[in-house]
Amino acid sequence: MTVGVVAALQSRVNGDLGDYLDDGILAAWLSFAVGLLVVVALAISSAGARAGFARIRPALARGQLRRWQLLGGLGGAMYVVGQSVTVAALGVAVFTVATVAGQTGGGAGVDAVGLTPGGRRPITTLRMLAAVMAVLAVTFAVSGAGRGQVALGLIVLALVAGVAGALQAAVNGDVAEVSRSPLVASVFNFIVGLAGITIVLIIEHLVRRTGFSSPPTPWSDPLAWSGGLIGVLYTIVAAWIVRSLGVLLFGLCLVAGSLVGAVGLDVVGNGTELTGSLVIGVVLTFVAVVLAAITPAPERVAR
């Protein structure tokens, strides 16, 4: 949950940078570029990570790992793009709650088919109830937003970003298990994610026929460049812990922590009014975490 609190700060950082640049895609690109530089430096300095890269090719040859499982960064790219584009309009808290539904639904599905290294976690009545509770959390939190039809499209984008984040955690966990290093999974995550965002960024600017805005310099505004650092922390922790918790429970624990930080950022940082609907959404999310935690032991699946 501690990582979730920090992730709320990433939402604010990337959202504010996207607002500053008037370009959420460029903000996401900068976040991934910084993250890639950091994680590559960490991997080069780690003997365990260097050994882990050597295990990837044999695992692919044996079929222990599929090539598409190296594409988790695309899910991360989708999440960061959604984060950068929607946070300025929705606020961190509403964006975070909206992703609960996507992460819960996606996480339950991923766990049910056994895509995570921890094994298959069937969709039980309690896990279904947790998913419903997450949707109710979104409903209550959004009901007080008063944003109309414009917000509805942004909320849908946030939901899709949540599903993408669930898939990202699952496949990165598989790469971490095979390589025995979460750093290896994080490197692949940022390489693939940056490549995906680069394509989207080029297409966007060709369509809009606009140039690229200049971001603030790192020495004048270091916080604006910290989104990538937080992303590195998230991918490493997620790849390491998803085996034990599964995607659904990990995602809900992350969101529960994020909501604590998100509400603080919106209320204290922006002076946003803490509405009853938002409080109900937060409470329902914590209830969903408890329900998701009451689950039978995972079933191992053949790989």
Secondary structure, 3 states (H helix, E strand, C coil): CHHHHHHHHHHHHHHHHHHHHCCHHHHHHHHHHHHHHHHHHHHHCCHHHHHHHHHHHHHHHHCCCCHHHHCHHHHHHHHHHHHHHHHHHHCHHHHHHHHHHHHHHHHHHHHHHCCCCCCECCCCHHHHHHHHHHHHHHHHHHHCCCCHHHHHHHHHHHHHHHHHHHHHHHHHHHHHHHHCCHHHHHHHHHHHHHHHHHHHHHHHHHHHCCCCCCCCCCCCCHHHHCHHHHHHHHHHHHHHHHHHHHHHHHHHHHHHHHHHHHHHHHHHHCCCCCCHHHHHHHHHHHHHHHHHHCCCCCECCCC
